Amino acid sequence: MRIQIGKSRSPDCAIAAREAGQEALRGADVPAFALVLCTDQYDAVALAAAVREELGNIPWAGCSAAGVFAGTELLLQGLVIATFLGDDFLVGVGMGGPVSEHPRAAGRAAVAEAVRTLPPKPPGHRRALLILPDALSGNPTEVVRGAQQEAGAGIRWAGGGAGNNLRFVKTAQFTQGHAWQDQVVVIAFDAREPFGVGIQHGWSPYGPPSQITKARGATAVELDYESAFEVYRRTAVSRGDSLDASSFARFAMTHPLGIPQANGEFVIRDPLSVDPDGSVRFVAEVPDGSLVRVMEGKRTDLLDAAAGAATLARKATPGALGGAVVFDCVSRYLLLEEGVQDELARFQHALGEGVPVVGCLTLGEVGAMGGGVPQFHNKTAVVVALPG
């Protein structure tokens, strides 16, 4: 398997699809599949039509994102198309929804359709699933749970929440040659050699363990039977940091919540805001009754985590790589700012300087830490290494 990447910064749908499509197809055999990632400035329906015209009968799928990249080049306005070439893998695509109404059922339906559209799995082939949920319309954590229930064990998991440039209005998912909303897209691969997946975030404990004693979906109402914000504030004070409601958003960017896992890792939850009653809203679900810790991370920690995720993915893939796909949380970009170029360079260097890398800035990420069950993460980097 190998990928070939095309990109365009043009704001015009037709021009962008032509430039990216021609570069992705140049000199190549007919691809088995194409991954399409775009920023949200495009009219999604018009862009899908333009890509459909350019790719013809090639199956393709993808989503919108807060940013897209090819190698170490980040496009905050643009389109990237990665064509997948070779005869040693099979691919199927599925979609489920609406995510806003039945997120777990949407995850199950998308996996079922993706697997159903795969040709029969040859003996010895390994399966990987890329999950691309609408991260704004419903509960992406439930989407991932449904996907896992349908897929079963022995799967390599990766993906990210379809997003936009932080306007939090709408996202787009692409499949069947069209643009959709309020859906989850699943791309299933069966390959002779395993896909390598690495996931790291770089956050470490800042405060003592607490328990979520009251929660509503993505809102932590109480920690240790007190308002969630008061526990956050007291934790900050104990470390010499002042904190009030007006400064919470700035503080929270570098102090997310971590949910400890049995293997010693943490699933990260990104805080958004404080409600008048002291509840704290997060990007994704915070389970009632779970133990949590306020976390911290420095720029160097985030960069090391990017390299670590790519290294784990590389080591889990035997032989030469045919390419890599990266799902990197947009909040990491907001923290690193211009330093995101260093992060992209870390991905590239760990994977290999000649390895084609395509990716996007996501609203949450999908991955399984330590080989466990897949979960929905925040502020995390997920790297998929493709066997060559």
PLY file of the C-alpha trace (Angstrom):
ply
format ascii 1.0
element vertex 388
property float x
property float y
property float z
element edge 387
property int vertex1
property int vertex2
end_header
0.00 0.00 0.00
1.14 3.55 -0.65
-0.50 6.94 -0.65
-0.02 9.89 -2.95
-1.09 13.34 -1.76
-2.43 16.36 -3.61
-3.27 19.73 -2.08
-4.71 23.11 -2.95
-5.10 26.42 -1.18
-7.60 27.78 -3.70
-10.87 29.04 -2.16
-12.72 28.02 -5.33
-14.23 24.52 -5.05
-13.69 23.53 -8.67
-10.12 24.81 -8.79
-9.23 23.25 -5.44
-10.63 19.86 -6.46
-8.83 20.00 -9.78
-5.47 21.02 -8.32
-5.54 18.55 -5.43
-7.06 15.75 -7.49
-4.63 16.02 -10.37
-1.63 16.06 -8.04
-2.95 13.05 -6.10
-3.57 11.09 -9.31
-0.49 12.16 -11.29
1.42 9.19 -12.71
-0.44 6.70 -10.53
-2.42 3.58 -11.28
-6.14 3.75 -10.58
-6.41 4.10 -6.78
-8.57 1.81 -4.68
-9.65 4.70 -2.45
-9.16 8.40 -1.74
-9.25 10.24 1.60
-10.57 13.81 1.25
-9.98 16.40 3.99
-10.91 20.08 3.74
-11.27 23.21 5.81
-14.72 24.67 6.38
-14.55 27.76 4.15
-15.88 25.72 1.25
-19.50 25.09 0.46
-19.48 21.40 1.32
-22.08 20.38 -1.27
-20.29 22.23 -4.07
-16.92 20.85 -3.02
-18.26 17.29 -2.96
-19.60 17.74 -6.48
-16.25 19.08 -7.67
-14.31 16.23 -6.04
-16.76 13.70 -7.47
-16.16 15.14 -10.94
-12.39 14.95 -10.48
-12.18 11.44 -8.96
-14.78 9.79 -11.15
-15.52 6.22 -10.05
-12.81 6.11 -7.35
-14.44 5.48 -3.93
-13.71 8.33 -1.52
-14.66 9.59 1.92
-13.51 12.17 4.46
-14.57 15.19 6.45
-14.08 18.87 7.15
-11.55 20.02 9.73
-10.11 23.10 11.41
-6.98 22.68 9.30
-5.46 20.13 6.94
-1.86 19.26 6.21
0.35 17.42 3.77
3.72 16.54 5.23
4.84 19.56 7.25
2.68 22.05 5.33
-0.41 23.23 7.25
-3.34 24.71 5.33
-5.86 26.71 7.34
-7.74 27.22 4.06
-7.47 24.33 1.70
-8.11 20.81 0.49
-5.96 17.69 0.59
-6.66 14.45 -1.25
-4.70 11.28 -0.51
-5.08 8.42 -2.96
-4.48 4.88 -1.67
-2.70 2.64 -4.17
-1.82 -1.06 -4.20
-3.38 -4.49 -4.41
-2.61 -5.75 -0.90
-5.56 -4.15 0.91
-9.34 -3.95 0.75
-11.48 -0.97 1.72
-15.13 -0.38 2.59
-16.99 2.77 3.65
-20.09 3.17 5.80
-22.19 5.98 7.25
-24.63 6.18 10.14
-26.81 8.83 11.72
-28.26 11.11 12.72
-25.63 11.34 15.44
-27.71 13.93 17.32
-30.58 11.47 17.86
-29.00 8.03 18.25
-25.21 8.31 18.49
-24.53 4.72 19.57
-26.80 3.33 16.86
-25.08 5.62 14.34
-21.69 4.17 15.24
-22.96 0.63 14.91
-24.68 1.30 11.59
-21.62 2.97 10.05
-19.34 0.07 11.01
-21.86 -2.51 9.80
-22.13 -0.81 6.41
-18.36 -0.35 6.07
-17.73 -4.02 6.83
-20.60 -5.12 4.59
-19.11 -3.26 1.61
-15.71 -4.93 2.09
-14.94 -7.90 -0.15
-14.56 -11.18 1.78
-11.65 -10.93 4.21
-8.73 -13.09 3.04
-7.06 -15.31 5.66
-4.45 -13.47 7.69
-5.59 -9.97 6.80
-5.76 -7.44 9.65
-8.59 -4.92 10.05
-8.37 -1.21 10.87
-11.24 1.25 11.24
-11.06 5.03 10.84
-13.97 6.77 12.61
-14.98 10.30 11.52
-17.98 11.46 13.60
-19.73 14.81 13.51
-18.29 16.12 16.77
-20.75 18.99 17.17
-24.19 17.47 16.68
-24.18 14.62 19.19
-22.20 12.58 21.69
-19.08 11.27 19.89
-18.17 9.13 22.90
-21.37 7.14 22.36
-20.62 6.92 18.63
-17.30 5.24 19.41
-18.97 2.87 21.89
-21.44 1.81 19.21
-18.67 1.32 16.67
-16.74 -0.88 19.09
-19.81 -2.96 19.92
-20.39 -3.65 16.23
-16.77 -4.27 15.26
-15.72 -6.53 18.10
-12.14 -7.30 19.09
-8.87 -7.43 17.18
-9.31 -4.05 15.45
-6.85 -1.18 15.04
-8.72 2.05 15.80
-8.09 5.65 14.78
-9.97 8.75 13.69
-11.11 12.17 14.71
-14.11 14.41 15.07
-15.06 16.29 11.92
-14.65 19.97 12.69
-14.47 23.51 11.44
-12.36 26.59 12.05
-13.63 26.97 15.62
-16.91 28.63 14.75
-18.70 25.57 16.17
-21.61 25.89 13.74
-21.47 22.91 11.39
-19.22 20.19 10.08
-19.25 18.10 6.93
-18.77 14.39 6.41
-18.12 13.03 2.92
-19.08 9.64 1.50
-21.01 8.17 -1.42
-19.81 11.16 -3.45
-21.82 13.65 -1.37
-21.55 15.94 1.66
-23.52 15.18 4.82
-24.10 16.57 8.29
-24.95 14.97 11.62
-23.43 11.65 10.51
-20.47 9.42 11.27
-18.34 8.02 8.47
-16.35 4.80 8.99
-13.59 3.65 6.65
-12.68 -0.03 7.02
-9.37 -1.47 5.79
-8.35 -5.12 5.57
-4.62 -5.42 4.85
-2.01 -8.17 4.76
0.19 -6.31 7.20
-1.16 -4.51 10.29
-1.75 -0.79 10.41
0.33 0.74 13.21
-1.47 3.20 15.49
0.17 5.46 18.04
-1.65 7.73 20.48
-0.16 10.18 22.98
-1.03 13.58 24.43
1.77 14.86 26.69
-0.43 15.84 29.66
0.51 14.87 33.22
-1.22 15.21 36.64
-1.32 18.69 38.18
-3.85 18.18 40.96
-4.88 15.36 43.33
-7.49 12.74 42.39
-11.13 13.82 42.59
-14.38 12.07 41.84
-17.12 13.33 39.57
-20.05 13.07 41.96
-22.61 14.62 39.61
-22.49 14.94 35.83
-24.82 15.63 32.92
-23.33 14.42 29.67
-20.38 16.69 28.93
-20.93 18.83 32.04
-19.30 18.10 35.40
-21.71 19.56 37.96
-19.88 18.43 41.10
-16.44 17.15 42.00
-16.20 15.59 45.46
-19.74 16.89 46.20
-18.72 20.52 45.60
-19.16 22.65 42.52
-16.74 21.49 39.86
-15.30 24.97 39.41
-14.60 25.37 43.13
-12.49 22.20 43.13
-10.71 23.42 39.98
-10.09 26.80 41.66
-8.82 25.26 44.89
-6.49 22.97 42.97
-5.03 25.95 41.12
-4.55 27.91 44.35
-2.74 24.97 45.96
-0.23 25.18 43.12
0.17 28.96 43.39
-2.12 29.84 40.44
-5.00 32.26 40.96
-8.22 31.39 39.16
-11.69 32.88 38.80
-14.53 32.38 36.33
-13.29 35.14 34.02
-9.83 33.58 33.71
-11.02 29.98 33.52
-10.97 29.63 29.73
-7.32 30.69 29.54
-6.33 28.46 32.46
-8.31 25.51 31.12
-6.45 25.54 27.78
-3.33 24.33 29.60
-5.10 22.43 32.41
-7.57 19.88 31.02
-9.14 17.06 32.99
-7.63 13.57 32.88
-9.56 10.35 33.44
-7.16 7.64 34.72
-7.16 4.31 32.92
-6.26 0.86 34.22
-2.99 0.90 32.26
-1.83 4.14 33.91
-2.70 6.37 30.94
-5.19 9.26 31.01
-8.06 10.03 28.65
-8.17 13.82 28.31
-11.26 16.02 28.49
-11.01 19.62 27.27
-12.86 22.19 29.45
-14.88 24.86 27.66
-16.61 27.12 30.17
-18.03 27.65 33.66
-21.79 27.88 34.16
-23.31 30.26 36.74
-23.87 27.38 39.18
-20.17 26.41 39.07
-20.61 23.51 36.66
-17.82 23.03 34.14
-18.62 22.17 30.54
-16.28 19.95 28.53
-15.92 19.12 24.84
-16.93 15.48 25.41
-18.70 13.29 27.93
-17.43 13.12 31.52
-18.77 9.92 33.12
-20.60 10.28 36.42
-18.67 8.61 39.24
-15.33 8.51 37.46
-12.06 9.52 39.08
-10.37 12.51 37.47
-7.33 14.74 37.88
-6.59 18.26 36.69
-3.66 17.97 34.25
-0.91 20.21 32.93
1.43 20.18 29.96
4.22 22.28 28.53
5.04 22.93 24.90
7.95 20.50 25.04
5.67 17.80 26.46
3.18 18.22 23.59
5.94 18.07 20.99
7.47 15.00 22.60
4.03 13.36 22.58
3.67 14.01 18.84
6.98 12.31 18.21
6.02 9.53 20.61
2.71 8.81 18.87
4.43 8.65 15.48
7.19 6.43 16.85
4.67 4.00 18.35
2.81 3.83 15.03
6.04 3.30 13.10
7.22 0.49 15.38
3.86 -1.28 15.12
4.10 -1.49 11.33
6.56 -4.01 9.88
8.82 -3.05 7.01
8.72 0.13 4.98
5.80 2.54 5.33
3.48 3.44 2.48
2.31 6.58 4.23
0.64 7.86 7.38
-2.57 9.59 8.44
-2.55 11.94 11.45
-5.47 13.17 13.55
-4.24 16.06 15.70
-6.50 18.00 18.07
-7.13 21.60 17.08
-6.60 22.72 20.69
-2.99 21.56 20.42
-2.61 23.92 17.47
-4.13 26.74 19.54
-1.58 26.10 22.28
1.43 25.66 20.02
0.48 28.44 17.56
3.45 28.85 15.19
5.05 25.95 17.02
2.64 23.62 15.25
5.24 23.52 12.48
7.57 21.88 15.00
4.86 19.35 15.78
4.32 18.49 12.12
8.08 18.15 11.74
8.15 15.78 14.72
5.48 13.58 13.10
7.41 13.53 9.83
10.83 12.87 11.36
9.60 9.97 13.52
7.80 8.35 10.59
10.65 8.90 8.12
11.53 11.87 5.95
10.34 10.24 2.74
7.01 8.94 4.10
3.90 10.69 2.69
1.90 12.13 5.60
-1.63 13.52 5.40
-3.77 14.74 8.27
-6.11 17.24 9.83
-6.87 19.24 12.97
-9.80 17.49 14.62
-12.43 18.21 17.28
-11.52 15.21 19.42
-9.71 12.04 18.45
-10.43 8.30 18.33
-7.93 5.71 19.51
-7.26 2.82 21.87
-4.57 3.45 24.49
-2.37 0.52 25.36
-4.25 -1.80 23.05
-7.50 -1.43 25.01
-10.95 -0.45 23.81
-11.32 2.60 21.56
-12.31 5.87 23.21
-12.96 9.47 22.26
-10.11 11.76 23.35
-9.33 15.48 23.48
-6.03 17.36 23.14
-4.42 14.20 21.78
-2.45 13.12 18.70
-3.32 9.89 16.88
-1.01 8.61 14.14
-1.81 5.78 11.71
1.16 4.22 9.91
0.28 2.38 6.71
2.19 -0.77 5.72
4.14 -0.34 2.49
0 1
1 2
2 3
3 4
4 5
5 6
6 7
7 8
8 9
9 10
10 11
11 12
12 13
13 14
14 15
15 16
16 17
17 18
18 19
19 20
20 21
21 22
22 23
23 24
24 25
25 26
26 27
27 28
28 29
29 30
30 31
31 32
32 33
33 34
34 35
35 36
36 37
37 38
38 39
39 40
40 41
41 42
42 43
43 44
44 45
45 46
46 47
47 48
48 49
49 50
50 51
51 52
52 53
53 54
54 55
55 56
56 57
57 58
58 59
59 60
60 61
61 62
62 63
63 64
64 65
65 66
66 67
67 68
68 69
69 70
70 71
71 72
72 73
73 74
74 75
75 76
76 77
77 78
78 79
79 80
80 81
81 82
82 83
83 84
84 85
85 86
86 87
87 88
88 89
89 90
90 91
91 92
92 93
93 94
94 95
95 96
96 97
97 98
98 99
99 100
100 101
101 102
102 103
103 104
104 105
105 106
106 107
107 108
108 109
109 110
110 111
111 112
112 113
113 114
114 115
115 116
116 117
117 118
118 119
119 120
120 121
121 122
122 123
123 124
124 125
125 126
126 127
127 128
128 129
129 130
130 131
131 132
132 133
133 134
134 135
135 136
136 137
137 138
138 139
139 140
140 141
141 142
142 143
143 144
144 145
145 146
146 147
147 148
148 149
149 150
150 151
151 152
152 153
153 154
154 155
155 156
156 157
157 158
158 159
159 160
160 161
161 162
162 163
163 164
164 165
165 166
166 167
167 168
168 169
169 170
170 171
171 172
172 173
173 174
174 175
175 176
176 177
177 178
178 179
179 180
180 181
181 182
182 183
183 184
184 185
185 186
186 187
187 188
188 189
189 190
190 191
191 192
192 193
193 194
194 195
195 196
196 197
197 198
198 199
199 200
200 201
201 202
202 203
203 204
204 205
205 206
206 207
207 208
208 209
209 210
210 211
211 212
212 213
213 214
214 215
215 216
216 217
217 218
218 219
219 220
220 221
221 222
222 223
223 224
224 225
225 226
226 227
227 228
228 229
229 230
230 231
231 232
232 233
233 234
234 235
235 236
236 237
237 238
238 239
239 240
240 241
241 242
242 243
243 244
244 245
245 246
246 247
247 248
248 249
249 250
250 251
251 252
252 253
253 254
254 255
255 256
256 257
257 258
258 259
259 260
260 261
261 262
262 263
263 264
264 265
265 266
266 267
267 268
268 269
269 270
270 271
271 272
272 273
273 274
274 275
275 276
276 277
277 278
278 279
279 280
280 281
281 282
282 283
283 284
284 285
285 286
286 287
287 288
288 289
289 290
290 291
291 292
292 293
293 294
294 295
295 296
296 297
297 298
298 299
299 300
300 301
301 302
302 303
303 304
304 305
305 306
306 307
307 308
308 309
309 310
310 311
311 312
312 313
313 314
314 315
315 316
316 317
317 318
318 319
319 320
320 321
321 322
322 323
323 324
324 325
325 326
326 327
327 328
328 329
329 330
330 331
331 332
332 333
333 334
334 335
335 336
336 337
337 338
338 339
339 340
340 341
341 342
342 343
343 344
344 345
345 346
346 347
347 348
348 349
349 350
350 351
351 352
352 353
353 354
354 355
355 356
356 357
357 358
358 359
359 360
360 361
361 362
362 363
363 364
364 365
365 366
366 367
367 368
368 369
369 370
370 371
371 372
372 373
373 374
374 375
375 376
376 377
377 378
378 379
379 380
380 381
381 382
382 383
383 384
384 385
385 386
386 387
